[in-house]
Each structure stands twice: as C-alpha cells, then as structure tokens.
Amino acid sequence: MESWFLADLGALSAYYGDQFNPAALPSNARIEQIKKTDILEGLKRATSRSRTKGKYHKTRHGFDLLESIDPSKVRAASPHADALIVTLLDQLS
C-alpha cells in the first residue's frame, strides 16, 4: 500500500504538513517497481521532521493516508491497482 502513497504526493504533504520532505522519497513513475524497503525508508526520511504526525508509521498513519489519496492518481501510476479496482467494480455490477 505504501507504493500507492507515492502516486499522490500532495496528499502526503497535506497530511504531514510543511515539514514533509518529498525529495527524500524514491522517484520512479512506475511505483510498482520500487522496492518496498526503499519506499519505507523514504517515507521515514520524508516525514522525520513532521511536528504534527512524526515519522511514518504503518498502523498509525496508513489507514488515514489510504483514505486521503486520490484513487485516480493511484490507478494512473499503478497498473495492478487499476486492475484491482476494475475487478472489484465488475463484481459489483
């Protein structure tokens, strides 16, 4: 799920505030190709100075971030996420 956060840096910035450092995150338009360890380390570095939230923590921050990211940005950056959403929507029809 952390790779999805990289698709919407605006949501990350809004969540962590003005001390958020997006330059600390790995950059690759193909977010699914970034190693999970690189993403997690990048998130910790990017959020290390956040006064309001503190460093990224999966269980304390993950669900709030999932709620705040733009699904259309995730779908555009992640073919697997797009396929998941298409499958789920097909099942609801």
C-alpha positions as CSV (number, residue, x, y, z in Angstrom):
1,M,0.0,0.0,0.0
2,E,2.9,2.4,0.6
3,S,3.7,2.4,-3.1
4,W,0.3,3.9,-3.7
5,F,1.1,6.8,-1.4
6,L,3.9,7.9,-3.9
7,A,1.2,8.4,-6.5
8,D,-0.3,11.3,-4.6
9,L,2.5,13.4,-3.0
10,G,0.0,16.3,-2.5
11,A,-2.0,14.1,-0.1
12,L,1.2,13.1,1.7
13,S,2.3,16.7,2.0
14,A,-1.2,17.8,3.3
15,Y,-1.2,15.0,5.9
16,Y,2.4,15.6,7.2
17,G,2.5,19.4,7.0
18,D,5.1,21.8,6.0
19,Q,8.0,19.8,7.3
20,F,7.3,17.0,4.8
21,N,10.3,16.4,2.5
22,P,9.2,14.8,-0.8
23,A,12.7,14.9,-2.1
24,A,13.6,12.1,0.4
25,L,11.2,9.7,-1.4
26,P,12.3,7.4,-4.2
27,S,11.2,8.7,-7.6
28,N,10.1,6.4,-10.3
29,A,6.9,6.9,-12.3
30,R,6.5,3.1,-12.2
31,I,5.7,3.0,-8.5
32,E,5.3,-0.8,-8.5
33,Q,8.9,-1.2,-9.5
34,I,10.3,0.5,-6.4
35,K,11.5,-1.9,-3.7
36,K,9.3,-1.9,-0.6
37,T,12.3,-1.3,1.7
38,D,13.2,1.8,-0.4
39,I,9.7,3.2,-0.1
40,L,9.5,2.6,3.7
41,E,12.9,4.2,4.3
42,G,12.0,7.1,2.0
43,L,8.7,7.6,3.9
44,K,10.6,7.6,7.2
45,R,13.1,10.2,5.9
46,A,10.5,12.3,4.3
47,T,8.4,12.5,7.4
48,S,11.2,12.6,10.1
49,R,10.7,16.3,10.8
50,S,6.9,16.3,10.9
51,R,5.9,18.1,14.1
52,T,2.2,17.1,13.9
53,K,2.4,13.4,12.9
54,G,6.0,12.3,13.4
55,K,7.7,9.7,11.3
56,Y,5.6,7.5,9.0
57,H,4.1,4.5,10.9
58,K,2.1,1.9,9.0
59,T,-0.6,1.3,11.6
60,R,-0.8,4.9,13.0
61,H,-0.8,6.6,9.6
62,G,-1.5,4.1,6.9
63,F,-5.3,4.0,7.0
64,D,-5.6,7.8,7.2
65,L,-3.3,8.1,4.2
66,L,-5.2,5.5,2.2
67,E,-8.4,7.5,2.8
68,S,-6.8,10.7,1.7
69,I,-5.0,9.7,-1.5
70,D,-6.7,10.2,-4.9
71,P,-7.7,6.8,-6.4
72,S,-7.4,8.2,-9.9
73,K,-3.8,9.1,-9.3
74,V,-3.1,5.6,-7.9
75,R,-4.8,4.0,-10.8
76,A,-2.8,6.0,-13.3
77,A,0.5,5.1,-11.6
78,S,-0.2,1.5,-10.7
79,P,-1.5,-1.0,-13.3
80,H,-2.1,-3.6,-10.6
81,A,-4.2,-1.1,-8.5
82,D,-6.1,-0.3,-11.7
83,A,-6.8,-4.0,-12.4
84,L,-7.9,-4.5,-8.8
85,I,-10.4,-1.6,-9.0
86,V,-11.7,-2.8,-12.4
87,T,-12.2,-6.3,-11.0
88,L,-14.0,-5.0,-7.9
89,L,-16.2,-2.8,-9.9
90,D,-17.1,-5.7,-12.3
91,Q,-18.1,-7.8,-9.3
92,L,-20.4,-5.0,-8.0
93,S,-22.2,-4.8,-11.4
